[in-house]
Amino acid sequence: MAEGAASPTTRFQLRALLLFISTAAVLCQGISSELLGAKKVSCDTNNNKAALFVFGDSLYDPGNNNYISTTNTDFQANFWPYGESFFSQPTGRFCDGRLIPDFICEYAGLPLIPPYLQPGKHQFVYGANFASGGAGALDETYPGLVNFVVNLNTQLKQFKNVANKLKQQLGDEEASDLLSQSVYMISIGGNDYLSPARGDSQQSYTQEQYRGMIIGNLTSVIKGIYKTGGRKYSFLTLPPLGCWPSVKAQNAANKTYSGDLCNKDLAALVQEHSEAVSENLEKLEKALEGFKYSFFDLHTTFNDRMSNPSIYGFKNGDSACCGSGPYRGVYSCGGMRGIKEYELCENASEYLFFDSNHPSEVAYQQLAKLMWEGSASVTGPHNLKSFFHVSKSS
């Protein structure tokens, strides 16, 4: 046996220990306190001293929209084949498996954070996920559908309720310490630009005015979290929405549209938005004492994978695994959105996109790893690993 190699007995003990830790984490989120007491597992403390609070849209939604009274399945993913690759059943995630926050939980040693709206006892010492598929920074995004999504302002109200519960549970001092050490992930803005681009909503503002409204409301929410105790934040640039499978399929169906099927106007809006957010974050860092942030270049990293899929292990970088029509860009995955017929690839891990609007689990895992430990050129000025104070050996 090589020097330093673990014996079979030691390897078995390690696997048993990992199994116990994983089981304990799941138990803490979903089993009754009586069973927890019998197993001597405590869920009232978080030894990491850093919880994860998640806000945003379908890129981060673990299934909150399952618990909203709605018949609009455009904003739900609680049906097959969603969830097929990891959970073996639909969870409400708009993906074949896990999302970025799920992987960040894994890297940080936290249990999976369940949907905030999921019934049952929640252990908020580990955090909470308020994200809702279809949500925008503006309440006006997808007008008339206020009962189908949880907008960003409402998510902030939900977080404040959680903060109050933590103070009741832990006391003011310990709760304040937890909130200040925690990480706040936010993915928002895509729907604010996709909705008018698809003709789902009309706006009477200039592009500059509209962008200012989006960033203004995002800033207001950031300051609301900050006032409640939040200091460490994670943001994303918007992805290359102009070349999304759904956008290209829409343009392909437009008989008057010729040439490149990407929406160049939408692509320009996305770039301008991300540049404006970057400038705003720099201002907040100077204005708010203790404010730290990680700004991940989702646009460049995703565009690289769309242009050169094989380099990153994908066979397809422009079409969805699940859907119909050109690029499988018609949002019909699962047959529950008004179109019953759809195509499903054999192996979702070979595709960058799972459905016409959302990445696959493998794509999310690659992105999460970059957010976790990427260099400042990809995610700066901080990465998420530095926020959680995880040792280099992890």
Kinemage of the C-alpha trace (Angstrom):
@kinemage 1
@onewidth
@group {chain A} dominant
@subgroup {mainchain}
@vectorlist {calphas} color= white
{ca met a 1} P 0.000 0.000 0.000
{ca ala a 2} L 1.350 3.434 -0.963
{ca glu a 3} L 2.450 5.761 1.826
{ca gly a 4} L -0.425 7.957 3.010
{ca ala a 5} L -3.093 5.792 1.339
{ca ala a 6} L -6.142 4.996 3.434
{ca ser a 7} L -6.830 1.405 4.436
{ca pro a 8} L -10.144 -0.223 3.365
{ca thr a 9} L -11.344 0.092 6.962
{ca thr a 10} L -10.481 3.784 7.078
{ca arg a 11} L -12.196 4.415 3.735
{ca phe a 12} L -15.303 2.650 5.013
{ca gln a 13} L -15.304 4.787 8.155
{ca leu a 14} L -14.954 7.955 6.083
{ca arg a 15} L -17.867 6.962 3.840
{ca ala a 16} L -19.965 6.183 6.905
{ca leu a 17} L -19.123 9.577 8.411
{ca leu a 18} L -20.018 11.400 5.184
{ca leu a 19} L -23.287 9.469 4.981
{ca phe a 20} L -24.161 10.467 8.557
{ca ile a 21} L -23.379 14.138 7.870
{ca ser a 22} L -25.465 14.143 4.676
{ca thr a 23} L -28.339 12.367 6.417
{ca ala a 24} L -28.220 14.821 9.309
{ca ala a 25} L -28.353 17.764 6.918
{ca val a 26} L -31.407 16.380 5.148
{ca leu a 27} L -33.071 15.532 8.436
{ca cys a 28} L -32.568 19.084 9.689
{ca gln a 29} L -34.518 20.467 6.764
{ca gly a 30} L -37.337 17.994 6.483
{ca ile a 31} L -37.929 15.709 9.510
{ca ser a 32} L -39.819 16.376 12.700
{ca ser a 33} L -38.055 17.603 15.834
{ca glu a 34} L -39.007 14.385 17.651
{ca leu a 35} L -37.031 12.253 15.197
{ca leu a 36} L -34.128 14.683 15.317
{ca gly a 37} L -34.015 14.431 19.084
{ca ala a 38} L -33.889 10.638 18.865
{ca lys a 39} L -30.880 10.841 16.559
{ca lys a 40} L -29.097 13.479 18.681
{ca val a 41} L -28.833 15.847 15.717
{ca ser a 42} L -29.052 19.564 16.485
{ca cys a 43} L -30.476 21.889 13.860
{ca asp a 44} L -30.705 25.032 15.963
{ca thr a 45} L -27.100 26.053 15.404
{ca asn a 46} L -25.005 26.625 12.331
{ca asn a 47} L -21.342 26.025 13.098
{ca asn a 48} L -20.321 27.678 9.823
{ca lys a 49} L -21.640 30.998 11.154
{ca ala a 50} L -22.619 31.835 7.571
{ca ala a 51} L -26.048 31.049 6.183
{ca leu a 52} L -27.176 31.431 2.562
{ca phe a 53} L -30.116 33.647 1.618
{ca val a 54} L -31.243 33.480 -2.007
{ca phe a 55} L -33.338 35.958 -3.994
{ca gly a 56} L -34.308 36.107 -7.625
{ca asp a 57} L -35.873 34.320 -10.557
{ca ser a 58} L -36.006 30.864 -12.158
{ca leu a 59} L -32.211 30.515 -12.265
{ca tyr a 60} L -32.357 30.197 -8.461
{ca asp a 61} L -35.949 29.059 -7.740
{ca pro a 62} L -35.918 25.650 -5.942
{ca gly a 63} L -39.693 25.304 -6.194
{ca asn a 64} L -41.357 28.298 -4.524
{ca asn a 65} L -43.794 28.571 -7.420
{ca asn a 66} L -45.144 25.128 -6.501
{ca tyr a 67} L -46.866 26.783 -3.552
{ca ile a 68} L -48.498 29.710 -5.331
{ca ser a 69} L -52.141 29.312 -6.269
{ca thr a 70} L -51.870 29.455 -10.036
{ca thr a 71} L -52.922 27.589 -13.134
{ca asn a 72} L -50.245 29.275 -15.262
{ca thr a 73} L -47.708 26.512 -15.864
{ca asp a 74} L -45.356 28.872 -17.735
{ca phe a 75} L -44.070 29.777 -14.293
{ca gln a 76} L -43.915 26.270 -12.859
{ca ala a 77} L -41.652 23.269 -13.365
{ca asn a 78} L -43.237 20.714 -11.047
{ca phe a 79} L -43.745 18.096 -13.754
{ca trp a 80} L -41.652 15.557 -15.646
{ca pro a 81} L -38.971 15.654 -17.062
{ca tyr a 82} L -37.790 18.471 -14.783
{ca gly a 83} L -35.610 17.020 -12.038
{ca glu a 84} L -34.876 13.804 -13.939
{ca ser a 85} L -31.079 13.844 -13.681
{ca phe a 86} L -30.534 14.244 -9.931
{ca phe a 87} L -33.762 14.161 -7.945
{ca ser a 88} L -35.453 11.546 -10.182
{ca gln a 89} L -38.637 13.568 -9.803
{ca pro a 90} L -39.728 17.167 -10.406
{ca thr a 91} L -39.004 19.554 -7.533
{ca gly a 92} L -40.078 22.832 -9.123
{ca arg a 93} L -36.550 23.674 -10.256
{ca phe a 94} L -36.443 24.825 -13.885
{ca cys a 95} L -33.723 22.301 -14.662
{ca asp a 96} L -33.041 18.595 -14.988
{ca gly a 97} L -31.311 18.689 -11.598
{ca arg a 98} L -29.611 21.092 -9.220
{ca leu a 99} L -29.207 24.852 -9.520
{ca ile a 100} L -26.301 27.159 -8.668
{ca pro a 101} L -27.424 27.753 -5.032
{ca asp a 102} L -27.612 23.970 -4.502
{ca phe a 103} L -23.978 23.562 -5.509
{ca ile a 104} L -22.909 26.549 -3.406
{ca cys a 105} L -24.571 24.887 -0.413
{ca glu a 106} L -22.567 21.748 -1.114
{ca tyr a 107} L -19.275 23.648 -1.357
{ca ala a 108} L -20.033 25.631 1.813
{ca gly a 109} L -21.012 22.581 3.859
{ca leu a 110} L -24.655 23.609 4.143
{ca pro a 111} L -27.742 21.445 3.593
{ca leu a 112} L -29.847 22.135 0.505
{ca ile a 113} L -31.967 25.204 1.193
{ca pro a 114} L -35.649 24.350 0.557
{ca pro a 115} L -38.202 26.768 -0.937
{ca tyr a 116} L -39.252 29.400 1.577
{ca leu a 117} L -42.918 28.784 0.726
{ca gln a 118} L -42.669 25.029 1.261
{ca pro a 119} L -44.866 24.045 4.213
{ca gly a 120} L -43.202 22.670 7.324
{ca lys a 121} L -40.625 23.666 9.876
{ca his a 122} L -37.672 25.565 8.414
{ca gln a 123} L -34.219 25.835 9.946
{ca phe a 124} L -33.404 29.416 8.995
{ca val a 125} L -30.014 29.236 10.710
{ca tyr a 126} L -28.852 27.729 7.400
{ca gly a 127} L -30.612 30.365 5.298
{ca ala a 128} L -33.679 30.605 3.097
{ca asn a 129} L -34.470 30.677 -0.621
{ca phe a 130} L -37.119 33.175 -1.757
{ca ala a 131} L -36.448 33.043 -5.526
{ca ser a 132} L -39.441 32.719 -7.834
{ca gly a 133} L -39.472 31.749 -11.506
{ca gly a 134} L -40.674 34.674 -13.619
{ca ala a 135} L -39.789 37.315 -11.034
{ca gly a 136} L -38.343 40.629 -12.128
{ca ala a 137} L -36.737 43.542 -10.369
{ca leu a 138} L -39.867 45.504 -11.274
{ca asp a 139} L -43.311 44.686 -9.939
{ca glu a 140} L -44.618 45.593 -13.397
{ca thr a 141} L -42.774 42.745 -15.135
{ca tyr a 142} L -45.339 40.309 -16.545
{ca pro a 143} L -48.265 42.613 -15.654
{ca gly a 144} L -51.460 40.888 -14.611
{ca leu a 145} L -49.529 37.891 -13.327
{ca val a 146} L -48.897 39.119 -9.788
{ca asn a 147} L -50.371 35.928 -8.355
{ca phe a 148} L -48.142 33.716 -10.499
{ca val a 149} L -44.720 34.894 -9.292
{ca val a 150} L -43.177 36.393 -6.158
{ca asn a 151} L -41.610 39.705 -7.154
{ca leu a 152} L -38.360 40.983 -5.676
{ca asn a 153} L -40.001 43.459 -3.305
{ca thr a 154} L -42.139 40.687 -1.836
{ca gln a 155} L -39.057 38.493 -1.473
{ca leu a 156} L -37.459 41.270 0.583
{ca lys a 157} L -40.506 41.323 2.878
{ca gln a 158} L -40.212 37.548 3.301
{ca phe a 159} L -36.546 37.910 4.242
{ca lys a 160} L -37.364 40.526 6.870
{ca asn a 161} L -39.873 38.096 8.387
{ca val a 162} L -37.139 35.455 8.552
{ca ala a 163} L -34.739 37.921 10.189
{ca asn a 164} L -37.328 38.637 12.885
{ca lys a 165} L -37.818 34.914 13.494
{ca leu a 166} L -34.073 34.434 13.848
{ca lys a 167} L -33.954 37.195 16.468
{ca gln a 168} L -36.737 35.483 18.380
{ca gln a 169} L -34.973 32.120 18.131
{ca leu a 170} L -31.353 33.168 18.725
{ca gly a 171} L -31.588 36.530 20.429
{ca asp a 172} L -30.665 39.884 18.902
{ca glu a 173} L -26.885 39.581 19.242
{ca glu a 174} L -26.466 36.075 17.817
{ca ala a 175} L -29.000 36.715 15.046
{ca ser a 176} L -27.233 39.944 14.052
{ca asp a 177} L -23.929 38.079 13.936
{ca leu a 178} L -25.430 35.352 11.736
{ca leu a 179} L -27.010 37.872 9.357
{ca ser a 180} L -23.791 39.851 8.992
{ca gln a 181} L -21.728 36.709 8.289
{ca ser a 182} L -24.246 35.260 5.828
{ca val a 183} L -24.124 35.422 2.038
{ca tyr a 184} L -26.925 36.915 -0.070
{ca met a 185} L -27.247 35.589 -3.615
{ca ile a 186} L -29.340 37.574 -6.097
{ca ser a 187} L -30.234 36.681 -9.700
{ca ile a 188} L -32.648 39.199 -11.195
{ca gly a 189} L -33.242 41.326 -14.277
{ca gly a 190} L -33.538 38.835 -17.115
{ca asn a 191} L -37.332 38.741 -17.072
{ca asp a 192} L -37.504 42.535 -17.023
{ca tyr a 193} L -35.888 42.549 -20.477
{ca leu a 194} L -37.307 39.299 -21.890
{ca ser a 195} L -40.928 40.238 -21.176
{ca pro a 196} L -41.062 43.325 -23.437
{ca ala a 197} L -38.773 41.672 -26.019
{ca arg a 198} L -41.319 38.862 -26.418
{ca gly a 199} L -44.231 41.270 -26.544
{ca asp a 200} L -45.572 40.090 -23.180
{ca ser a 201} L -45.616 43.658 -21.861
{ca gln a 202} L -45.477 47.182 -23.209
{ca gln a 203} L -43.400 50.055 -21.892
{ca ser a 204} L -43.622 53.788 -22.443
{ca tyr a 205} L -40.103 54.580 -21.254
{ca thr a 206} L -36.832 55.170 -23.018
{ca gln a 207} L -34.306 52.366 -22.710
{ca glu a 208} L -32.250 54.462 -20.323
{ca gln a 209} L -35.279 55.244 -18.148
{ca tyr a 210} L -36.327 51.601 -18.058
{ca arg a 211} L -32.835 50.419 -17.126
{ca gly a 212} L -32.703 53.065 -14.414
{ca met a 213} L -35.968 51.789 -12.943
{ca ile a 214} L -34.688 48.197 -12.844
{ca ile a 215} L -31.386 49.102 -11.207
{ca gly a 216} L -33.097 51.576 -8.888
{ca asn a 217} L -35.422 48.905 -7.533
{ca leu a 218} L -32.580 46.388 -7.241
{ca thr a 219} L -30.588 48.967 -5.285
{ca ser a 220} L -33.537 49.587 -2.985
{ca val a 221} L -33.762 45.860 -2.213
{ca ile a 222} L -29.996 45.625 -1.609
{ca lys a 223} L -30.225 48.507 0.860
{ca gly a 224} L -33.183 46.805 2.532
{ca ile a 225} L -31.109 43.645 3.042
{ca tyr a 226} L -28.170 45.744 4.217
{ca lys a 227} L -30.318 47.565 6.765
{ca thr a 228} L -31.465 44.188 8.098
{ca gly a 229} L -27.865 43.093 8.555
{ca gly a 230} L -26.606 41.731 5.227
{ca arg a 231} L -23.019 42.571 4.246
{ca lys a 232} L -21.820 39.950 1.720
{ca tyr a 233} L -23.543 39.729 -1.670
{ca ser a 234} L -23.377 37.682 -4.853
{ca phe a 235} L -24.593 39.041 -8.191
{ca leu a 236} L -24.546 37.906 -11.823
{ca thr a 237} L -24.260 39.733 -15.084
{ca leu a 238} L -27.206 38.867 -17.293
{ca pro a 239} L -26.545 35.912 -19.601
{ca pro a 240} L -26.585 36.305 -23.429
{ca leu a 241} L -30.388 36.370 -23.573
{ca gly a 242} L -30.390 37.642 -27.150
{ca cys a 243} L -29.241 34.198 -28.331
{ca trp a 244} L -31.378 32.106 -25.976
{ca pro a 245} L -33.060 29.142 -27.750
{ca ser a 246} L -36.486 30.651 -27.033
{ca val a 247} L -35.492 33.966 -28.605
{ca lys a 248} L -34.002 32.355 -31.704
{ca ala a 249} L -37.062 30.123 -32.121
{ca gln a 250} L -39.306 33.180 -31.941
{ca asn a 251} L -37.235 34.932 -34.592
{ca ala a 252} L -37.196 31.799 -36.761
{ca ala a 253} L -40.988 31.770 -36.684
{ca asn a 254} L -41.046 35.405 -37.818
{ca lys a 255} L -41.194 35.154 -41.625
{ca thr a 256} L -39.858 38.703 -42.013
{ca tyr a 257} L -36.785 37.959 -39.876
{ca ser a 258} L -33.658 37.018 -41.819
{ca gly a 259} L -29.977 36.477 -41.117
{ca asp a 260} L -28.639 35.894 -37.615
{ca leu a 261} L -31.523 34.700 -35.448
{ca cys a 262} L -30.105 36.286 -32.304
{ca asn a 263} L -31.909 39.425 -31.117
{ca lys a 264} L -29.226 42.097 -31.355
{ca asp a 265} L -31.329 44.773 -29.657
{ca leu a 266} L -31.903 42.529 -26.643
{ca ala a 267} L -28.218 41.586 -26.608
{ca ala a 268} L -27.259 45.267 -26.430
{ca leu a 269} L -29.727 45.920 -23.596
{ca val a 270} L -28.275 43.024 -21.617
{ca gln a 271} L -24.736 44.357 -21.957
{ca glu a 272} L -25.741 47.894 -21.006
{ca his a 273} L -27.640 46.606 -17.977
{ca ser a 274} L -24.686 44.592 -16.667
{ca glu a 275} L -22.303 47.538 -17.124
{ca ala a 276} L -24.691 49.786 -15.208
{ca val a 277} L -25.042 47.232 -12.395
{ca ser a 278} L -21.249 46.995 -12.125
{ca glu a 279} L -20.954 50.759 -11.773
{ca asn a 280} L -23.718 50.795 -9.185
{ca leu a 281} L -22.083 48.081 -7.086
{ca glu a 282} L -18.853 50.059 -6.993
{ca lys a 283} L -20.808 53.050 -5.671
{ca leu a 284} L -22.527 50.928 -3.018
{ca glu a 285} L -19.195 49.531 -1.878
{ca lys a 286} L -18.009 53.077 -1.185
{ca ala a 287} L -21.258 54.262 0.366
{ca leu a 288} L -22.168 51.313 2.625
{ca glu a 289} L -19.714 50.405 5.373
{ca gly a 290} L -18.760 46.720 5.300
{ca phe a 291} L -20.518 46.086 1.966
{ca lys a 292} L -18.720 43.360 -0.001
{ca tyr a 293} L -19.783 41.765 -3.248
{ca ser a 294} L -18.985 39.115 -5.813
{ca phe a 295} L -20.001 39.941 -9.395
{ca phe a 296} L -19.868 36.883 -11.642
{ca asp a 297} L -19.446 37.338 -15.396
{ca leu a 298} L -22.207 34.949 -16.405
{ca his a 299} L -22.471 36.545 -19.859
{ca thr a 300} L -18.910 35.780 -20.973
{ca thr a 301} L -18.666 32.346 -19.366
{ca phe a 302} L -21.994 31.255 -20.849
{ca asn a 303} L -21.289 32.755 -24.258
{ca asp a 304} L -17.993 30.829 -24.344
{ca arg a 305} L -19.897 27.594 -23.802
{ca met a 306} L -22.459 28.451 -26.458
{ca ser a 307} L -19.710 29.183 -28.989
{ca asn a 308} L -17.351 26.317 -28.037
{ca pro a 309} L -19.477 23.632 -26.352
{ca ser a 310} L -17.052 20.732 -26.903
{ca ile a 311} L -14.289 22.471 -24.940
{ca tyr a 312} L -16.538 22.335 -21.868
{ca gly a 313} L -17.818 18.791 -22.408
{ca phe a 314} L -21.068 19.558 -24.236
{ca lys a 315} L -22.190 18.191 -27.580
{ca asn a 316} L -24.716 20.962 -28.110
{ca gly a 317} L -24.467 24.615 -27.086
{ca asp a 318} L -27.339 26.311 -28.914
{ca ser a 319} L -30.356 23.989 -28.717
{ca ala a 320} L -32.306 22.815 -25.688
{ca cys a 321} L -32.473 19.218 -24.513
{ca cys a 322} L -36.224 19.545 -23.972
{ca gly a 323} L -38.728 21.485 -26.076
{ca ser a 324} L -39.974 21.690 -29.640
{ca gly a 325} L -39.513 23.673 -32.821
{ca pro a 326} L -36.268 25.285 -34.006
{ca tyr a 327} L -33.484 24.843 -31.445
{ca arg a 328} L -36.152 23.150 -29.304
{ca gly a 329} L -36.774 26.754 -28.391
{ca val a 330} L -40.556 26.511 -28.067
{ca tyr a 331} L -41.269 26.454 -24.328
{ca ser a 332} L -43.151 23.147 -24.388
{ca cys a 333} L -40.920 20.950 -22.207
{ca gly a 334} L -43.124 18.550 -20.248
{ca gly a 335} L -46.184 19.111 -22.417
{ca met a 336} L -47.966 21.135 -19.722
{ca arg a 337} L -47.731 24.638 -21.214
{ca gly a 338} L -50.396 24.512 -23.893
{ca ile a 339} L -48.345 22.403 -26.331
{ca lys a 340} L -48.442 18.712 -25.482
{ca glu a 341} L -45.879 17.494 -28.001
{ca tyr a 342} L -42.202 17.995 -27.171
{ca glu a 343} L -38.831 16.373 -27.770
{ca leu a 344} L -36.475 15.181 -25.034
{ca cys a 345} L -32.797 14.371 -25.545
{ca glu a 346} L -31.351 11.104 -24.240
{ca asn a 347} L -28.647 12.698 -22.089
{ca ala a 348} L -29.220 16.170 -20.635
{ca ser a 349} L -25.587 16.393 -19.505
{ca glu a 350} L -24.544 16.725 -23.163
{ca tyr a 351} L -26.584 19.922 -23.533
{ca leu a 352} L -25.796 23.416 -22.296
{ca phe a 353} L -29.529 24.184 -22.149
{ca phe a 354} L -32.100 21.903 -20.563
{ca asp a 355} L -35.178 23.750 -21.795
{ca ser a 356} L -35.569 26.765 -24.047
{ca asn a 357} L -34.837 29.254 -21.253
{ca his a 358} L -32.731 27.454 -18.665
{ca pro a 359} L -29.312 25.763 -18.415
{ca ser a 360} L -28.771 22.100 -17.614
{ca glu a 361} L -27.503 20.827 -14.274
{ca val a 362} L -24.009 20.223 -15.665
{ca ala a 363} L -23.900 23.810 -16.917
{ca tyr a 364} L -25.024 25.097 -13.528
{ca gln a 365} L -22.351 23.024 -11.811
{ca gln a 366} L -19.616 24.509 -13.987
{ca leu a 367} L -20.895 28.033 -13.351
{ca ala a 368} L -21.226 27.451 -9.608
{ca lys a 369} L -17.636 26.227 -9.396
{ca leu a 370} L -16.424 29.423 -11.072
{ca met a 371} L -18.518 31.539 -8.726
{ca trp a 372} L -17.107 29.595 -5.776
{ca glu a 373} L -13.404 29.757 -6.515
{ca gly a 374} L -12.948 31.680 -9.766
{ca ser a 375} L -10.334 34.383 -10.206
{ca ala a 376} L -11.134 38.100 -10.082
{ca ser a 377} L -11.314 38.196 -13.885
{ca val a 378} L -14.368 35.919 -13.746
{ca thr a 379} L -15.926 36.710 -10.392
{ca gly a 380} L -14.675 39.770 -8.576
{ca pro a 381} L -13.677 41.518 -6.500
{ca his a 382} L -14.381 38.459 -4.303
{ca asn a 383} L -15.385 34.859 -4.935
{ca leu a 384} L -17.901 33.034 -2.763
{ca lys a 385} L -15.364 30.743 -1.133
{ca ser a 386} L -13.765 33.763 0.514
{ca phe a 387} L -17.171 34.806 1.876
{ca phe a 388} L -17.691 31.502 3.633
{ca his a 389} L -14.156 31.401 5.080
{ca val a 390} L -13.730 27.831 3.868
{ca ser a 391} L -10.244 26.396 4.277
{ca lys a 392} L -8.043 25.871 1.206
{ca ser a 393} L -8.185 22.120 1.655
{ca ser a 394} L -11.934 22.005 1.010
